[in-house]
Amino acid sequence: MPENPQSTLRALLLGEPPHERPGAPEPELLAELAPELPAAVLANAINTITGIGFMPEAGRLAALAALLQRAHELGDRASLASELVRFPRVVPHLSSALLEPAFAAVFEADLASVYRGEADRALALGLLAGRLPATPFLRSLTQAALTLAKQPNLDSDRQEALVILLSHLTVPLLSEEPMRCWRQRAR
């Protein structure tokens, strides 16, 4: 019976039978293999790297960033968005060229079936915005912040995501003129 591709990839990276070798495990090899991976194996590679528990976080995130770059090259916006929402800590490891497409993919993704989808989307958008010029993304950040703020029961994770989003809104939320009028009426 043929092996499952994810099991084969995992065995190769970890040096498990029948792929034992000196120097294994080497899960960081996925970062080097990513540019050559075919679309049929990409989802399995992402599941493998995100499921390896003993790997140092920096190596896992670098490999995931390389796999997300490959997802973008293959036109797989759904994988790009869903993995950025699941693992927003990967954002600092993304290439500069991937930031704008990643922002657009996360912003446009349908996360209705994802647990904590809007909160995790907000966190990913906020982290991506921290690496992008603010002006073109201001409307999207504002919309994401409002969507998150309207959700009932803002737990600490959602509050953190909202704070991250709001911290990237570099333009005052209210112009000085309405504030001046309000102050005068309040006297």
Backbone bond lengths (Angstrom), bond angles and torsions (degrees), N, CA, C in turn:
res aa  C-N    CA-C-N  psi(-1)  N-CA   C-N-CA  omega(-1)  CA-C   N-CA-C  phi
1 M - - - 1.443 - - 1.527 108.73 -
2 P 1.350 119.98 129.73 1.457 121.66 -178.63 1.527 111.06 -66.42
3 E 1.330 113.17 147.06 1.462 118.89 179.61 1.512 110.72 -75.18
4 N 1.294 115.45 153.98 1.449 123.56 173.02 1.538 107.67 -67.26
5 P 1.348 119.86 134.66 1.472 121.34 -177.54 1.528 112.91 -58.28
6 Q 1.328 117.77 -34.97 1.460 120.01 178.68 1.526 110.60 -66.40
7 S 1.335 116.91 -40.28 1.468 121.12 178.51 1.521 110.63 -65.39
8 T 1.329 116.72 -41.01 1.468 121.13 178.89 1.522 110.47 -64.19
9 L 1.319 117.17 -46.64 1.460 121.03 179.28 1.522 110.51 -61.47
10 R 1.312 116.40 -44.70 1.462 120.66 179.12 1.535 110.43 -61.09
11 A 1.329 117.69 -44.06 1.467 121.57 179.90 1.527 110.97 -63.12
12 L 1.344 116.63 -39.90 1.469 120.05 177.81 1.527 111.62 -63.34
13 L 1.308 116.12 -45.53 1.470 120.40 -177.52 1.523 112.55 -69.94
14 L 1.319 116.29 -34.32 1.461 120.66 -176.26 1.521 113.65 -95.57
15 G 1.331 116.92 -6.30 1.465 120.19 -179.77 1.520 112.53 71.28
16 E 1.319 117.00 31.65 1.455 121.53 179.72 1.528 109.72 -85.68
17 P 1.342 117.61 158.38 1.460 119.98 179.57 1.527 111.78 -55.33
18 P 1.272 118.81 140.06 1.465 130.75 2.18 1.533 112.73 -92.60
19 H 1.320 118.71 24.66 1.465 122.34 -175.34 1.533 112.26 -113.31
20 E 1.349 116.96 35.70 1.458 120.23 -179.75 1.518 110.20 -65.92
21 R 1.326 116.93 145.63 1.466 122.06 176.10 1.521 109.14 -165.77
22 P 1.316 116.87 157.51 1.463 119.96 175.28 1.535 109.34 -66.57
23 G 1.300 116.92 145.84 1.451 121.30 178.23 1.514 113.95 91.63
24 A 1.324 116.40 -10.12 1.468 118.70 179.17 1.528 108.19 -80.68
25 P 1.271 119.62 151.38 1.455 129.94 7.19 1.533 112.78 -82.85
26 E 1.322 115.18 151.67 1.460 121.88 -179.50 1.535 110.74 -137.33
27 P 1.332 117.89 60.62 1.469 118.78 -178.22 1.527 113.10 -64.89
28 E 1.323 117.19 -20.58 1.465 120.27 178.73 1.534 112.12 -66.52
29 L 1.336 117.54 -13.52 1.465 121.04 176.65 1.523 112.18 -61.15
30 L 1.328 116.71 -23.16 1.465 119.45 179.79 1.524 111.17 -60.21
31 A 1.318 117.10 -33.60 1.468 119.96 178.11 1.527 110.47 -62.79
32 E 1.321 116.97 -38.49 1.462 121.32 179.46 1.531 112.10 -76.33
33 L 1.325 116.64 -32.51 1.464 120.94 -179.99 1.525 112.69 -79.19
34 A 1.319 117.72 -23.18 1.466 122.56 -172.54 1.529 114.33 -49.67
35 P 1.347 119.88 -46.63 1.470 118.39 -177.29 1.525 114.41 -62.60
36 E 1.315 117.56 -16.41 1.468 121.17 -178.10 1.519 113.56 -105.26
37 L 1.307 117.89 -6.60 1.460 119.88 -175.39 1.525 111.77 -68.87
38 P 1.320 116.66 133.84 1.470 119.39 175.86 1.528 110.04 -76.11
39 A 1.313 116.04 159.94 1.463 121.76 -178.36 1.529 111.79 -56.31
40 A 1.331 116.84 -35.97 1.464 120.77 -176.90 1.528 113.21 -63.95
41 V 1.317 117.89 -21.13 1.465 121.70 -176.45 1.529 111.85 -105.39
42 L 1.315 117.52 -14.25 1.461 121.29 -172.13 1.530 113.15 -58.52
43 A 1.308 118.27 -48.46 1.467 120.57 -179.29 1.523 110.81 -59.95
44 N 1.328 116.85 -40.94 1.463 120.46 177.86 1.524 111.34 -64.51
45 A 1.334 116.57 -39.03 1.461 120.24 178.93 1.525 110.56 -64.99
46 I 1.324 116.99 -41.88 1.466 120.55 178.40 1.521 110.19 -63.95
47 N 1.330 117.26 -45.30 1.471 120.48 178.04 1.522 111.32 -61.24
48 T 1.325 116.62 -37.33 1.461 120.41 -179.95 1.519 110.66 -65.79
49 I 1.319 117.41 -49.49 1.471 119.64 -175.17 1.524 111.30 -68.91
50 T 1.324 117.07 -33.76 1.463 118.33 179.80 1.517 112.03 -78.78
51 G 1.327 117.20 -15.42 1.453 120.29 -178.35 1.512 115.15 -99.14
52 I 1.332 118.35 -3.83 1.464 120.56 -179.34 1.529 108.10 -83.34
53 G 1.325 116.32 114.93 1.459 120.33 -173.57 1.510 116.41 -81.76
54 F 1.306 119.22 -29.33 1.458 120.41 -172.60 1.524 113.82 -86.75
55 M 1.299 118.47 -7.84 1.460 122.54 -174.87 1.523 110.92 -73.79
56 P 1.341 118.12 138.72 1.463 119.53 175.89 1.533 110.85 -58.11
57 E 1.329 115.85 140.89 1.467 121.64 -174.68 1.520 112.34 -56.06
58 A 1.322 118.41 -42.72 1.469 121.15 -178.15 1.532 110.91 -61.31
59 G 1.317 117.88 -41.07 1.459 121.63 178.59 1.515 112.20 -67.51
60 R 1.329 116.20 -40.17 1.464 120.87 178.73 1.525 109.81 -63.49
61 L 1.351 116.64 -44.76 1.463 120.00 -178.24 1.524 112.00 -68.97
62 A 1.325 117.88 -35.72 1.467 120.36 176.78 1.529 110.45 -65.15
63 A 1.331 116.62 -42.05 1.464 120.24 178.36 1.529 110.42 -66.80
64 L 1.326 117.11 -41.34 1.463 120.19 178.64 1.526 110.36 -63.63
65 A 1.331 117.54 -40.64 1.472 120.69 177.72 1.526 110.79 -60.19
66 A 1.327 116.98 -41.65 1.471 120.56 178.52 1.534 110.73 -65.06
67 L 1.328 116.53 -38.84 1.466 120.03 178.87 1.534 111.23 -69.27
68 L 1.323 116.80 -34.89 1.468 119.91 177.55 1.526 110.87 -70.39
69 Q 1.325 116.45 -33.82 1.467 119.82 174.01 1.522 109.30 -61.09
70 R 1.328 115.71 -42.59 1.466 120.31 179.09 1.533 110.53 -65.64
71 A 1.320 117.31 -39.94 1.467 120.52 177.47 1.529 109.63 -58.88
72 H 1.317 116.62 -42.98 1.468 120.70 177.90 1.527 110.65 -62.20
73 E 1.327 117.04 -45.29 1.468 121.03 -179.91 1.522 111.67 -60.74
74 L 1.328 116.12 -32.89 1.467 120.91 -179.49 1.532 111.65 -87.25
75 G 1.330 117.11 0.51 1.462 120.95 179.06 1.519 114.40 77.21
76 D 1.310 117.01 21.14 1.465 122.11 -177.79 1.534 109.98 -92.66
77 R 1.343 115.73 76.04 1.477 121.22 -178.33 1.528 111.72 -65.87
78 A 1.319 116.95 -32.35 1.468 120.40 -178.23 1.531 110.59 -63.99
79 S 1.333 117.06 -45.43 1.467 119.83 178.43 1.521 110.96 -66.52
80 L 1.315 116.17 -41.63 1.465 120.91 178.49 1.519 110.05 -56.67
81 A 1.329 116.83 -50.67 1.467 120.85 -178.06 1.524 111.85 -66.53
82 S 1.322 117.21 -47.99 1.467 119.04 -174.64 1.524 112.21 -64.81
83 E 1.332 117.26 -37.94 1.465 118.88 -179.74 1.529 111.93 -74.10
84 L 1.327 117.58 -32.77 1.466 119.59 174.96 1.522 110.88 -66.73
85 V 1.315 116.70 -35.09 1.460 120.27 177.56 1.527 109.92 -72.14
86 R 1.315 117.71 -39.81 1.479 121.06 178.65 1.527 112.57 -70.60
87 F 1.344 116.69 -35.37 1.461 121.37 -175.09 1.528 110.51 -131.32
88 P 1.329 118.07 67.57 1.470 119.70 -177.43 1.532 113.52 -62.80
89 R 1.334 117.05 -18.13 1.472 119.85 179.00 1.529 112.16 -66.04
90 V 1.327 117.48 -9.08 1.462 120.93 179.01 1.530 111.39 -77.24
91 V 1.323 118.03 -18.10 1.470 121.62 -174.27 1.528 113.34 -51.20
92 P 1.331 121.21 -45.58 1.470 119.76 179.86 1.536 113.68 -62.11
93 H 1.317 116.92 -18.17 1.464 121.42 -178.17 1.529 113.24 -93.18
94 L 1.329 117.34 -6.33 1.469 120.78 -178.74 1.524 110.48 -74.50
95 S 1.321 116.11 147.77 1.464 120.56 175.65 1.526 108.85 -69.95
96 S 1.316 116.43 153.78 1.468 121.09 178.89 1.521 111.81 -58.27
97 A 1.327 116.59 -36.73 1.466 120.95 -178.88 1.526 112.40 -66.48
98 L 1.306 117.64 -21.72 1.468 121.21 -177.39 1.529 112.34 -89.54
99 L 1.319 119.07 -13.64 1.460 121.31 -171.96 1.529 113.84 -62.10
100 E 1.316 117.95 -50.41 1.474 119.86 -178.88 1.532 111.98 -64.98
101 P 1.334 119.30 -47.35 1.472 117.82 176.96 1.531 112.21 -62.09
102 A 1.322 116.75 -34.26 1.464 120.05 178.61 1.525 110.45 -66.52
103 F 1.323 117.27 -43.87 1.461 121.69 178.40 1.533 109.52 -58.65
104 A 1.329 116.64 -48.57 1.469 120.85 -179.26 1.529 110.83 -62.07
105 A 1.322 117.66 -42.76 1.469 121.12 -178.88 1.525 110.93 -63.76
106 V 1.334 117.24 -43.63 1.462 120.78 -179.61 1.525 110.20 -67.63
107 F 1.322 116.88 -42.79 1.459 120.98 -178.29 1.534 111.62 -62.80
108 E 1.329 116.66 -39.48 1.467 121.72 -175.32 1.528 113.98 -89.75
109 A 1.316 118.08 -8.06 1.469 121.01 -174.52 1.523 112.16 -65.62
110 D 1.321 115.66 145.06 1.453 122.01 174.26 1.529 107.25 -88.04
111 L 1.315 115.86 106.79 1.460 120.72 -176.72 1.525 112.27 -110.74
112 A 1.317 116.63 19.79 1.463 120.76 -176.32 1.527 112.18 -57.93
113 S 1.319 117.18 -33.92 1.466 119.76 -177.03 1.530 112.64 -92.42
114 V 1.311 117.23 1.17 1.466 120.74 -177.52 1.523 109.50 -93.82
115 Y 1.313 116.32 126.68 1.462 120.85 176.14 1.524 109.27 -59.42
116 R 1.309 117.73 129.56 1.468 124.35 -178.70 1.527 111.65 60.88
117 G 1.321 117.26 28.90 1.460 122.25 -175.06 1.509 114.45 -54.42
118 E 1.341 117.82 -49.82 1.462 119.68 -176.54 1.520 111.82 -68.42
119 A 1.321 117.48 -38.73 1.459 120.11 178.88 1.527 110.30 -66.20
120 D 1.307 116.22 -43.68 1.463 119.46 -179.77 1.524 111.28 -70.42
121 R 1.344 117.44 -33.89 1.457 120.71 174.66 1.534 109.24 -61.90
122 A 1.328 116.42 -45.08 1.464 120.99 -179.26 1.519 110.99 -60.58
123 L 1.312 116.34 -42.42 1.465 120.05 178.83 1.528 110.74 -62.84
124 A 1.328 116.95 -46.57 1.470 120.45 179.26 1.525 110.94 -62.85
125 L 1.338 117.62 -44.36 1.467 120.44 179.32 1.527 111.11 -62.47
126 G 1.314 116.86 -42.28 1.462 120.02 178.94 1.514 112.15 -61.88
127 L 1.328 116.76 -42.89 1.468 120.26 179.38 1.528 111.09 -68.09
128 L 1.328 116.98 -39.21 1.464 120.06 176.88 1.528 110.15 -65.35
129 A 1.319 116.91 -42.04 1.465 121.01 -179.50 1.522 111.44 -61.48
130 G 1.311 116.67 -31.23 1.459 120.55 178.05 1.515 113.47 -63.28
131 R 1.312 116.83 -18.02 1.460 121.36 179.35 1.524 112.87 -109.14
132 L 1.337 117.05 3.90 1.464 121.48 -177.59 1.526 110.45 -118.48
133 P 1.349 116.77 156.99 1.464 118.85 172.63 1.530 108.86 -63.32
134 A 1.321 117.23 136.81 1.465 121.92 -169.87 1.527 114.52 -68.23
135 T 1.300 119.13 -42.08 1.457 121.78 -167.39 1.522 114.94 -54.13
136 P 1.338 121.29 -52.90 1.465 118.68 -175.83 1.530 113.78 -66.34
137 F 1.305 117.67 -17.57 1.453 120.83 -172.89 1.525 112.81 -106.99
138 L 1.311 117.22 1.15 1.457 121.76 -175.73 1.528 112.39 -60.40
139 R 1.319 118.08 -46.41 1.469 121.46 -179.12 1.539 110.23 -62.04
140 S 1.321 117.19 -42.37 1.467 120.67 -179.95 1.523 111.00 -65.58
141 L 1.322 117.23 -41.09 1.463 120.40 178.87 1.522 110.59 -65.17
142 T 1.325 116.20 -42.06 1.455 120.46 179.02 1.522 110.25 -61.78
143 Q 1.323 116.87 -44.78 1.464 121.08 179.39 1.527 110.81 -62.46
144 A 1.319 117.37 -43.17 1.466 120.70 179.29 1.525 110.87 -64.86
145 A 1.329 117.25 -39.79 1.467 120.96 178.51 1.522 110.79 -64.06
146 L 1.326 117.39 -43.21 1.470 120.62 179.51 1.526 110.96 -65.35
147 T 1.325 117.53 -41.07 1.464 121.26 178.50 1.520 110.01 -60.82
148 L 1.319 116.53 -44.09 1.458 121.11 -179.30 1.525 110.90 -68.19
149 A 1.322 117.33 -42.80 1.462 121.38 -178.37 1.533 111.70 -63.69
150 K 1.322 118.43 -28.01 1.465 122.36 -179.16 1.525 112.72 -78.55
151 Q 1.332 117.28 -11.29 1.457 119.53 -178.38 1.525 110.04 -73.15
152 P 1.333 116.24 140.51 1.474 118.29 177.44 1.523 110.29 -71.22
153 N 1.293 115.80 155.26 1.470 122.46 173.87 1.522 113.19 56.14
154 L 1.312 116.70 69.84 1.465 120.17 177.15 1.522 108.78 -72.74
155 D 1.327 116.62 100.15 1.460 119.98 177.21 1.526 109.01 -75.05
156 S 1.310 117.33 178.64 1.472 120.60 -174.02 1.530 112.00 -63.00
157 D 1.340 118.35 -34.68 1.468 120.41 178.07 1.522 111.08 -66.98
158 R 1.331 115.97 -42.38 1.466 119.51 178.72 1.524 110.84 -68.01
159 Q 1.324 116.56 -37.35 1.466 119.66 176.66 1.530 110.09 -62.17
160 E 1.337 116.01 -42.76 1.464 119.97 178.19 1.527 110.86 -61.36
161 A 1.332 116.59 -43.41 1.462 120.28 178.88 1.526 110.38 -62.61
162 L 1.321 117.46 -41.46 1.460 121.03 179.24 1.526 110.79 -64.31
163 V 1.313 117.33 -41.93 1.469 121.05 177.74 1.526 110.54 -62.17
164 I 1.326 116.84 -41.59 1.468 120.18 178.53 1.521 110.08 -63.03
165 L 1.326 116.94 -45.64 1.466 119.80 178.37 1.523 110.94 -60.54
166 L 1.312 116.73 -49.52 1.465 120.40 -177.36 1.527 111.76 -64.07
167 S 1.319 117.14 -31.34 1.470 119.56 -179.65 1.525 111.90 -68.27
168 H 1.325 117.11 -18.66 1.463 120.59 179.03 1.523 113.07 -95.68
169 L 1.322 116.58 -0.35 1.462 120.47 174.55 1.520 106.75 -84.15
170 T 1.310 115.71 97.07 1.459 120.87 -171.68 1.515 113.78 -83.95
171 V 1.329 117.55 -7.07 1.455 122.07 179.25 1.521 107.07 -101.49
172 P 1.328 118.92 140.50 1.465 118.93 178.42 1.523 110.13 -57.06
173 L 1.321 116.12 140.96 1.453 120.24 -179.36 1.524 111.46 -68.57
174 L 1.318 116.97 -30.17 1.460 121.72 174.93 1.515 108.17 -123.46
175 S 1.309 116.84 139.09 1.461 118.79 177.18 1.520 108.43 -72.54
176 E 1.296 117.00 163.01 1.462 122.13 -177.63 1.529 111.89 -65.25
177 E 1.330 118.90 -33.08 1.466 121.64 -176.74 1.534 112.71 -60.25
178 P 1.353 120.14 -51.78 1.467 118.75 177.69 1.528 111.67 -61.61
179 M 1.320 117.05 -34.58 1.458 119.98 178.95 1.525 110.75 -65.08
180 R 1.323 117.92 -41.14 1.458 122.74 -179.98 1.540 109.28 -63.33
181 C 1.335 117.34 -44.98 1.463 121.21 177.83 1.523 111.69 -61.59
182 W 1.313 116.50 -41.81 1.459 120.69 179.64 1.513 111.09 -63.88
183 R 1.344 116.59 -42.54 1.477 120.72 178.73 1.517 111.05 -62.23
184 Q 1.337 117.49 -40.68 1.458 121.27 -179.17 1.537 110.07 -65.37
185 R 1.329 117.79 -40.35 1.461 120.50 179.61 1.527 111.20 -69.42
186 A 1.320 116.31 -30.50 1.453 120.60 -177.68 1.538 111.56 -71.99
187 R 1.328 117.90 -18.70 1.478 120.66 -178.64 1.446 111.79 -75.96
